[in-house]
Amino acid sequence: MANDRLSALDSSFLHLEDNQPSHMHVASVTIFDGEAPGYDDFVQGVADRLHLVPRYRQKLAFVPLGQGRPRWVDDPTFNIGYHVRATALPPPGGEEQLRTLAGRVFAQRLDRDKPLWEIWLVEGLDDDRFAVLSKTHHSLVDGVSGADLMTVLFDVTPDSPEPPAPLETWEPRPLPTGSQLLAESLFERATEPREIVRTVRHAFRGPREFARNTFEAVAGVTALARGTLRPAPASPYNGPIGPHRRFTWVRVRLGDVKAIKNSLGGTVNDVVLATVTGGLRRHLHARGAPTADLTLRAMVPVSVRSDLEQGALGNRVAAMMAPLPVWCDNPVVRLDVVHDAMQNLKSSGQAVGAEVLTRIGGFAPPTILAQATRIGARQRAFNLVVTNVPGPQFPLYVQGHEMLDVFPMVPLAANQRVGIALMSYNGAINFGLIGDYDTMPDLEDFAGDLAASLEELAGAAGVTLSEVVIGPAARTAGTTDALQGQGSSS
């Protein structure tokens, strides 16, 4: 029963959707080599793996009167044909049409009366390719466990080996009644104090370790409060949003990013954040927005999933609030500022503080948790989300077809008009950009700004980029020179 109950963090993603034009599913566009498999064969291939991810045949059951967090129950009417869908691109079948389709599919909220996932098989992509769009609600999966699921649902060799057979035929458990759900929730609440004591005793063995961990937790919460109580600066990336979305991407080689890191210092994530900072600076200037003395703030999710939890569903993430110095016109200085800021954030324990608050939320009454989630979403604690998910560094296949590219999507919360997700896969680290349809009509231009920012950083590092491919919006020659001298440089 406890394993089926949503955590406080998982529940918060449901609350963020309530009466909001936000869609709290994570998603991706994956592109494969060759002609698309037949729909029936594709459905059967997914069906053959479902016993490895049983949560995909479960839906949410809500506790009456809001007296408990929802829990997962078997869906007695589960129909895989509802979740695995097929479509085709209109001519000419290029990536521009694929991005348009992805924006429309990602703009549709998942049906809470059914298991919270969809997969779309997309035929008609040019250059002898096909695509797969996937959507999974954030209450079910975070980015890291989502990467684990890819290795389960896809093959690691082109020979399409037979998946392990299920131990037994799946039979859905009877649905609990409303009174049963209420009784279970009240029982869990009554027994939680003893569980808290047992957890504390297990986690803190001895007074010295207890004191040290308590001190770290308090320091982490304090650091997080300092980073979030002050609202992020006003920007074009914050404000009311609608239900419709645009989606685009930028292809980048992981080796190029590592070469920049090796030349200029920092980490791969520092290079990513410095690239995003430079792209935002260019985009703001293109819109005529000033950047002098402006430091935007990015919420950077951090996985706190232990090695023992790899492959488990649910969310095990915390967050840090990273400053993005868009005031800076020098790419090397931008990277140095980002690197120093991230080092300070890591030493301050912000991620520890976020995890502590998440765990505390597990003991909050559900109605209070729901209100706190909605209030938090309305606060402008950050300007945008930038998440970087490590994916498998080996090729994946579906029915013998190699996966060429993966472009991830992070959902937009209320008042967030743009989100940036990255995923590394088999030597690439690709950007997936999601934007509100009405307020980010120039999302393709922003993709070009990110590519130009990376090129500028690579030039400063003496690195020749092997590949940076963006959408149809072309970069203007000499853009880098045109932006020099705007704003402060140090």
Secondary structure as GFF3:
##gff-version 3
##sequence-region A 1 490
A	DSSP	alpha_helix	8	15	.	.	.	ID=ss1
A	DSSP	beta_strand	25	33	.	.	.	ID=ss2
A	DSSP	alpha_helix	39	47	.	.	.	ID=ss3
A	DSSP	three_ten_helix	50	52	.	.	.	ID=ss4
A	DSSP	three_ten_helix	54	57	.	.	.	ID=ss5
A	DSSP	beta_strand	58	61	.	.	.	ID=ss6
A	DSSP	three_ten_helix	64	66	.	.	.	ID=ss7
A	DSSP	beta_strand	71	74	.	.	.	ID=ss8
A	DSSP	alpha_helix	80	83	.	.	.	ID=ss9
A	DSSP	beta_strand	84	88	.	.	.	ID=ss10
A	DSSP	alpha_helix	95	106	.	.	.	ID=ss11
A	DSSP	beta_strand	117	125	.	.	.	ID=ss12
A	DSSP	beta_strand	129	137	.	.	.	ID=ss13
A	DSSP	alpha_helix	143	153	.	.	.	ID=ss14
A	DSSP	alpha_helix	178	203	.	.	.	ID=ss15
A	DSSP	alpha_helix	207	228	.	.	.	ID=ss16
A	DSSP	beta_strand	245	252	.	.	.	ID=ss17
A	DSSP	alpha_helix	254	264	.	.	.	ID=ss18
A	DSSP	alpha_helix	268	286	.	.	.	ID=ss19
A	DSSP	beta_strand	296	303	.	.	.	ID=ss20
A	DSSP	three_ten_helix	307	309	.	.	.	ID=ss21
A	DSSP	beta_strand	317	324	.	.	.	ID=ss22
A	DSSP	alpha_helix	331	348	.	.	.	ID=ss23
A	DSSP	alpha_helix	350	361	.	.	.	ID=ss24
A	DSSP	alpha_helix	366	378	.	.	.	ID=ss25
A	DSSP	beta_strand	384	390	.	.	.	ID=ss26
A	DSSP	beta_strand	397	398	.	.	.	ID=ss27
A	DSSP	beta_strand	401	409	.	.	.	ID=ss28
A	DSSP	beta_strand	418	425	.	.	.	ID=ss29
A	DSSP	beta_strand	428	436	.	.	.	ID=ss30
A	DSSP	alpha_helix	443	461	.	.	.	ID=ss31
A	DSSP	beta_strand	468	469	.	.	.	ID=ss32
A	DSSP	alpha_helix	479	483	.	.	.	ID=ss33
###
